[in-house]
Amino acid sequence: MVALGFAGANAAEGRPPNIVHIIADDLGWNDVGFHGSEIETPALDRLAAESMVLNRFYVTPICSPTRAGVLAGRYPFRFGIWGGVVSPQKRHGLPPREVTTPEWLEPVGYRHRGLLGKWHLGLSSTRFHPLRHGFTEFYGHYNGAIDYFTRERHGQLDWHRGYASAYEEGYSTDLLGEEAVRFIERNGADGPFYLFVAFNAPHSPIQATGSDLAANGFDADGPRAANTDAGVARREGAPGYGERGKGNTVRQTFAAMTMAMDRNVGRILDALKAEGLFDDTLVIFHSDNGGTPKHGGNNRPLRGNKHTTWEGGVRVVALLRYPDRLPAGAYDGLTCYLDLLPTLSAAAGAPDPQGVDGINMMPFLESATLPPDRRLILGRDAVVSQRWKLVRGELFDLNSDPGEKRDLAKQHPEIVARLQAELERFDTLAGDPSESALPTPDVWPPVEWRLPEEP
């Protein structure tokens, strides 16, 4: 863990807020009720009604880079996490030198800092473990796309408490919700806490419980959805991977998975209320990237999906509830995953993080005003500002054309040139993942994903 050079600070008035940060995995724009989806998400709908709804919240097109940027507040391509996920075959991870949100929060009184769920930021050794990046508790999995019932990847159990394997029965989404409730009950009276709940839902493999399928019209005598990750099962030599828990269609199964996640978000909010902490807690919810139609996600009316820098891949559902300081309602200012570290630090009364790419959004959110015009690099091929977006050489006015249907590049060459200049910074900023990589061992993966110890 990185030692920071300050002794401590307090929020301006009283105790700093508890922080509950919830990330959904591959949740599409049109996969929540308050965006008009047919999927029922009552807990998120209630939360949205009480929150500042961030209508222009951007992430990266894929999981690991978003999570790295969320925790470090810096473009993840600066330290080599880009272009794909930190998969089981990769040897790099979130470098120990990156100072994360829990590390910024610890000196200002956040003794309990828990990560529950998906890590996906390095699994070649304990060097990249969450407990080495500022968290005091970890319960969950290192890989992405674990089986929801067996919690395996590559045929090996990937479910852990701390560094040790956790042998449990149940559905992973429900297990994470239960653990989040226990964390709140255990730590709520002991100063402010930071709880990061990284659901693996509704990411593939597409698997749901019988009760959630039944609530979505499952016909036991009807057809079953195909295993959309059958190729992964063959490649990893795990024939049963992803087979269990199929509904009649992929979308029905995805809806049931999303319902399960929503129910557990509700359990977390109810636990905060039961402990008398709800109005003293900053709650943020967002997806790590857009949805994947192959696996049931829906991003309409936005163009594109996960893996692309069209709006459907990088503009995601996002909510921020902080009743002491933020009004409920829609916010249309440009915000992003990189802003969360400086914004949460400000809310907690911590000093401004240095060297980050995000900005503290609290003053603009409190006053419901737009931040100064800024340009956000979304990838090697895309950059966005408050009004304009340049993607693959095409220019779109997002104020009038959020669906990215009318290319205006020829009409506005000066705007293209300005955005292109920003985009060209990508190559000058991009780092090398080999800087943090470890040698490949003779045997991989390890049994039950018990990571080798590294300094």
SVG drawing of the C-alpha trace seen along z (x, -y; Angstrom):
<svg xmlns="http://www.w3.org/2000/svg" viewBox="-45 -27 55 58">
<polyline fill="none" stroke="black" stroke-width="0.4" points="0.0,0.0 1.3,-3.5 1.9,-5.8 0.5,-9.3 2.1,-12.4 -0.6,-13.9 -1.8,-13.2 -5.6,-13.5 -8.5,-15.8 -12.2,-16.0 -15.2,-16.9 -16.3,-20.5 -19.2,-19.6 -19.2,-16.7 -18.2,-13.2 -17.3,-12.5 -19.9,-10.4 -19.9,-6.7 -19.3,-5.8 -21.0,-2.9 -19.8,-2.5 -21.7,0.1 -20.6,1.1 -22.7,3.2 -21.0,5.4 -22.1,5.0 -25.4,3.2 -26.8,1.5 -28.4,-1.9 -31.8,-0.3 -31.5,2.3 -33.0,0.3 -36.6,-0.7 -36.0,-4.4 -34.6,-4.4 -37.8,-2.8 -36.6,0.8 -39.0,3.7 -36.7,5.1 -38.0,4.3 -35.5,2.6 -37.5,1.2 -34.6,0.6 -32.6,-1.3 -35.7,-3.2 -36.3,-4.4 -32.6,-5.3 -32.7,-7.3 -35.7,-9.2 -33.6,-10.4 -30.3,-10.8 -28.5,-13.1 -28.9,-11.1 -25.7,-11.6 -26.9,-11.5 -23.5,-12.1 -21.3,-9.7 -18.5,-8.1 -16.3,-5.0 -14.1,-2.9 -15.4,-0.3 -14.4,2.6 -14.1,3.7 -10.6,3.7 -9.6,0.2 -12.7,-1.3 -12.1,0.2 -8.4,-0.9 -9.4,-4.4 -12.1,-4.5 -9.7,-3.5 -6.6,-5.5 -8.3,-8.6 -5.9,-8.4 -6.2,-7.3 -5.6,-3.5 -3.6,-3.5 -1.0,-5.5 0.0,-2.3 -0.8,0.2 -4.3,1.4 -6.0,0.9 -7.3,2.7 -8.7,5.6 -9.2,7.0 -6.6,8.3 -7.5,11.9 -6.2,15.1 -3.3,15.2 -2.1,11.7 0.9,11.1 0.4,7.4 -2.1,5.6 -2.8,2.3 0.8,1.1 1.5,0.8 2.7,-2.8 -0.9,-3.9 -2.6,-5.5 -6.2,-4.3 -9.4,-5.7 -9.2,-3.6 -5.6,-4.7 -6.6,-8.4 -9.5,-7.8 -7.6,-5.9 -5.8,-8.9 -9.0,-10.9 -10.7,-8.3 -11.9,-5.5 -10.7,-2.5 -12.9,0.0 -12.5,0.2 -14.1,3.2 -14.1,4.6 -16.8,7.2 -17.0,8.9 -15.0,8.6 -11.4,7.4 -10.1,8.0 -7.0,5.8 -4.3,8.4 -4.1,12.0 -0.6,13.2 0.5,12.7 -0.5,11.2 1.4,8.1 -1.9,7.1 -4.3,8.2 -6.9,5.8 -5.5,6.0 -2.3,4.5 -4.2,1.6 -5.7,0.0 -8.6,2.3 -8.9,3.8 -11.4,6.5 -11.8,8.5 -14.5,11.0 -15.0,12.1 -13.2,13.1 -10.1,12.2 -11.2,13.1 -14.1,11.8 -16.9,14.0 -17.0,16.6 -19.8,19.2 -22.5,17.8 -23.2,21.1 -19.8,22.9 -17.8,19.6 -15.1,21.2 -13.0,20.0 -10.6,22.2 -12.1,25.1 -10.7,23.7 -12.6,22.1 -12.3,18.3 -14.0,17.2 -12.0,15.8 -12.1,14.1 -8.9,12.2 -6.3,14.4 -8.0,17.7 -10.5,19.8 -14.1,19.5 -16.2,22.7 -19.8,21.7 -23.1,22.6 -25.3,20.1 -25.7,17.7 -22.8,15.1 -25.0,12.0 -26.9,13.0 -23.7,13.9 -22.3,10.4 -25.5,8.7 -25.5,10.7 -21.8,9.9 -22.5,6.2 -25.2,6.2 -22.9,7.8 -20.2,5.3 -22.6,2.4 -23.9,4.0 -20.4,4.8 -18.7,1.4 -21.5,-1.2 -20.9,-2.4 -17.1,-2.5 -16.5,-5.8 -17.1,-6.3 -16.5,-3.3 -15.8,-2.8 -17.6,0.1 -17.0,1.0 -19.5,3.5 -18.4,4.8 -21.3,7.1 -20.4,9.6 -24.0,9.2 -25.3,9.1 -22.1,10.1 -22.0,13.4 -22.1,16.4 -25.9,15.9 -27.2,17.7 -30.1,17.0 -31.9,18.6 -35.1,20.5 -37.1,18.0 -35.8,15.0 -36.5,16.8 -40.0,17.6 -40.6,13.9 -39.7,13.1 -42.1,15.6 -40.0,18.7 -41.8,21.7 -40.3,24.9 -41.6,26.7 -40.3,24.2 -36.9,24.0 -33.7,23.0 -31.3,20.3 -28.0,21.3 -24.8,21.0 -23.4,17.8 -20.0,18.6 -19.7,22.2 -16.5,21.1 -15.0,20.1 -15.9,23.4 -14.2,25.3 -11.1,23.1 -10.7,23.5 -11.5,27.2 -14.4,26.6 -17.4,28.4 -20.0,27.4 -19.0,23.7 -22.0,21.5 -24.5,24.2 -26.7,24.0 -29.5,21.4 -30.7,20.8 -34.1,19.3 -36.1,19.6 -34.2,16.8 -30.9,14.9 -32.8,11.7 -35.1,13.3 -32.1,14.8 -30.3,11.5 -33.4,9.7 -33.6,12.3 -29.9,11.6 -30.5,7.9 -33.5,8.4 -31.2,10.3 -28.7,7.5 -31.4,4.9 -32.8,6.9 -29.4,6.9 -28.9,3.2 -32.2,2.8 -30.8,5.0 -27.8,2.8 -29.9,-0.4 -32.3,1.2 -29.3,2.2 -28.1,-1.5 -31.6,-2.5 -31.8,0.1 -28.5,-1.1 -29.6,-4.7 -26.9,-5.5 -28.8,-6.1 -28.8,-9.9 -25.2,-9.9 -24.0,-7.8 -22.9,-8.9 -24.1,-6.2 -22.9,-5.9 -24.0,-3.4 -22.9,-2.9 -22.0,-0.3 -18.4,0.4 -19.3,0.3 -22.2,0.7 -24.2,3.8 -23.5,6.7 -26.5,7.7 -25.0,11.2 -25.3,11.8 -28.7,10.0 -27.7,6.3 -29.6,3.4 -28.2,-0.1 -31.0,-1.6 -31.4,-4.4 -27.6,-4.8 -25.5,-3.5 -23.0,-0.7 -22.2,1.6 -19.4,2.9 -16.0,3.0 -16.8,-0.1 -16.4,-3.8 -19.8,-4.7 -22.1,-6.1 -23.7,-2.6 -20.2,-1.3 -19.0,-4.2 -22.0,-6.2 -23.6,-4.3 -26.2,-4.4 -25.0,-6.4 -26.5,-7.7 -25.1,-9.7 -27.1,-10.1 -25.8,-12.4 -28.8,-14.2 -26.8,-16.5 -25.1,-18.2 -26.7,-17.2 -30.2,-17.8 -32.1,-15.0 -32.7,-15.4 -31.0,-15.0 -27.5,-16.3 -26.3,-16.7 -22.7,-17.9 -19.9,-15.8 -18.7,-13.5 -16.6,-10.3 -15.0,-7.4 -11.8,-9.4 -13.7,-12.0 -14.8,-9.6 -11.5,-9.6 -11.2,-13.4 -14.9,-13.8 -15.1,-11.1 -11.9,-12.5 -13.5,-16.0 -16.7,-14.7 -14.6,-12.9 -12.5,-16.0 -9.3,-14.5 -6.7,-16.7 -7.0,-17.1 -5.3,-14.1 -2.4,-15.2 -1.5,-13.9 -5.0,-12.6 -6.8,-13.1 -10.3,-13.5 -11.7,-16.5 -13.6,-17.1 -17.2,-17.4 -18.7,-18.4 -18.9,-22.2 -20.6,-21.7 -22.9,-19.0 -23.9,-21.1 -24.7,-24.1 -26.1,-22.0 -23.8,-23.9 -21.7,-22.6 -17.9,-22.2 -15.5,-24.2 -15.5,-22.7 -13.2,-19.6 -12.1,-16.9 -12.2,-13.2 -10.2,-10.6 -12.3,-7.5 -9.8,-5.4 -7.3,-5.6 -10.2,-6.4 -12.5,-8.7 -12.6,-11.9 -15.7,-13.7 -16.4,-17.2 -19.6,-18.6 -21.1,-19.1 -18.9,-17.3 -17.6,-13.8 -15.0,-12.7 -15.0,-9.0 -13.3,-7.1 -12.9,-10.4 -16.6,-11.3 -17.9,-14.3 -21.2,-14.3 -23.1,-17.1 -24.3,-15.2 -26.7,-18.0 -28.9,-17.4 -27.7,-13.9 -27.0,-11.6 -27.7,-8.6 -24.6,-9.5 -26.4,-9.4 -25.2,-12.6 -21.5,-13.0 -20.7,-16.8 -16.9,-16.5 -17.0,-18.3 -19.1,-21.2 -16.8,-21.8 -13.2,-21.1 -11.9,-23.4 -13.7,-21.4 -12.3,-18.2 -8.8,-19.6 -9.2,-20.7 -10.5,-17.3 -8.0,-15.4 -5.1,-17.3 -6.5,-16.0 -6.8,-12.5 -3.2,-12.5 -2.2,-12.7 -3.1,-9.1 0.1,-7.8 2.2,-10.2 0.5,-9.2 0.3,-5.4 2.4,-3.3 3.8,0.2 2.0,3.0 5.3,4.9 6.5,2.4 4.4,4.2 4.3,7.7 5.6,10.8 7.3,13.8 5.0,16.7 5.2,19.7 5.5,23.3 2.0,24.2 -1.0,21.9 -3.7,21.3 -3.0,22.1 -5.3,24.5 -8.3,22.6 -6.7,19.4 -4.5,19.2 -2.2,16.5 1.6,16.9 3.2,14.6 5.3,11.8 6.9,8.8"/>
</svg>
